[in-house]
Amino acid sequence: MSAPTAPVVPAGGLDEESAADLAAAALALARRFAAGATLWCVSPSWAPHAHHVAVEFVHPVVVGKRALPAVAVTGPDPVAMARVSVRPGDVILAVAAASDPEVCSMMRRAQAWGAATVWIGNGPRPPAGAADHVLWLEDPDPALPVTGRFVLLYHLLWELTHVCFEHPGLLTPADPECEAETCVTCGDEGRIGEVISPRMPDDGRALVRTATGRELVDTLLVEPVEAGDLILVHAGSAITRLDRDGA
């Protein structure tokens, strides 16, 4: 069965490409929820949106719809809060401008945390690959976040996620063939990791968090590193240090 299509919206709403992005995000979100994910909602500049998204998913407002685990991440340091809360398999959903520094930092770290990402916003788009799913309104109007159009997007995301639940065959993706470019010598691909502790006592290696958990990594090639730095891990060693701007 094909993936559900987005409902028709009034003129000025979603175009065909945006509707396809929305359907793909809903399917991915449904699959994550089916596997036990929690949705972490963040919107540093517009906190009510984070609360609204969380309530939308966790409160079954329609009879027969399931309550889905969702939490609003708020406070003065949402990155630190997400760091200690997000588990591998979870989803981070942000409602923010592409220039929001806290959301940019969180999106960069999500791969090391093992989390999928959804980014809702308007105006200039985030760079390609900044999030797994980008649901974007091209309208640059700075007042758009309070017009209800963001609310429309995440209401539709909620609805389509539940449509996916009505078709259990959609919730378990077929096992894809391995397409990652891996090292022909050791079979390891480059993975993003976040440094937890630069040097472990009596070991000399750094404690690093990756999507598969915590591991000790040799950082000799990229020294010095600090807690919070992002590195590229290959065969147990850090081969590149990603700068704090995500380059």
SULNOR-V704375 format. One record per pair of residues at least 24 apart in sequence whose C-alpha atoms are under 6 Angstrom apart, sorted by the first residue. I is the first residue (numbers start at 1). J is the second residue. If there is no record, write none. Layout:
I:J
I:J
//
This chain:
25:133
26:157
26:160
26:161
30:161
31:171
37:89
37:90
38:69
38:70
38:90
39:70
39:91
39:92
40:70
40:71
40:72
40:92
41:72
41:73
41:93
41:94
42:73
42:94
43:94
43:95
43:96
79:106
88:113
88:114
88:115
89:114
89:115
90:115
91:115
91:116
91:117
92:117
93:117
93:118
93:119
94:119
95:120
95:121
96:121
97:121
98:125
98:126
112:192
112:193
112:210
112:211
113:210
113:211
114:211
188:235
190:232
190:233
190:234
191:232
191:233
192:231
192:232
193:230
193:231
194:228
194:229
194:230
195:227
195:228
195:229
196:227
197:227
198:225
198:226
//
